[in-house]
């Protein structure tokens, strides 16, 4: 397996849930090799979504470290950590969080426009490549709110990879049967590193190069 692109050391984190109880990450140390599809399986409340948030620099751990390559992201100032996340990470969440009144193209292009570090020609090239990779060319001008839910999920995937991130983190997204094959292709065709929060029995477990299991905040072999 390739060298680790993302790794963490003795992560500890606790966050209250919206319902009774809390989600925990308890002493997790792990490495995620570059250019591989990693699946983390676990039932609801096991801590895998909180772990993905910490690995994706969306949450700061209570203790421990997250490294992206040779950089300890945990000790970066908040602005630098946010910039690193914006440049290097793509995300898929349970809800697509698209802008329903905008077109497919406008939704997909939003991350590169927000980043502001690409020329107009580069923005157009990135957007076209994402549309083509996901088979969305014929729907580019359609309003997202008019699409079926499974097509909206594909738009969310295209938005997540438009800036060619090093890492894609997926938190139990909708339409896994459609998105997992796209993620597998991205791993194989341009070396994306995927960390996927997998539901038991879901397609991510079959597509993964490496499977891990999580229970009660602890990570181990699946």
C-alpha positions, 0 to 999 in steps of 0.5 A: 500500500502507498505511503500515508497521506492522512494520519492521526495519533491518539485522537480523543474527542467528545461532542454532544448529540442532538438527541440524548447522549454523546459521540466519542472518538477514543484514542484513535491512531490510524494511517490512510494511504494515498490513492486508496479507498478506505471504508470505515464501517459502523452502526449509528452512534459508533463515532465514525462521523465524528472521526470523519469531521476531525480527520477532515479538519471540520472539528478540532480534537480534544486531544491528539493530532491530525497530519496531512502529509508532513503537516500537523494540521492540529496546531495550525492557526484556524485560518490556515487550517481552513485554507488547507481544508478548502484546497485539499479536501472534498466532502460528501454529507448525508444531505447534498446541501446544493443551492436549488435555484442555481444550475448544475454548472453553477453549483459545481463551480462554487468551490473554485469560485470561492477559493478564488485562486484559479483563472477563468480559463482554469475554472472553466476547465475544472468545471467541464472536467467534473461535468464529464467525469460524472456524466452531467454534461447534458444537465449542466444548465438545468436547475438543481431543484428540478433534478431527481434526488439521485442526480442531485447526489451526483452533482454534490459528488462533482462539486466535491471533486471539482478542485481535484482534492487530495482527499475525499471524505464521505459521511454516509451520503445518499445514493451510495449505489451511484456514488461509490462507483464514481469514487472508485473511478476517481481513486483509480483514474487520478489517485484520489484518496477516499475515506468513506463512512460506510453503512453495514452491508453497503457498497463501500465495503465491497469497493474499498481497498481497506476496511475498518470497523468502528465501535464505541469510538474505537477503530479497528479491523473490520 
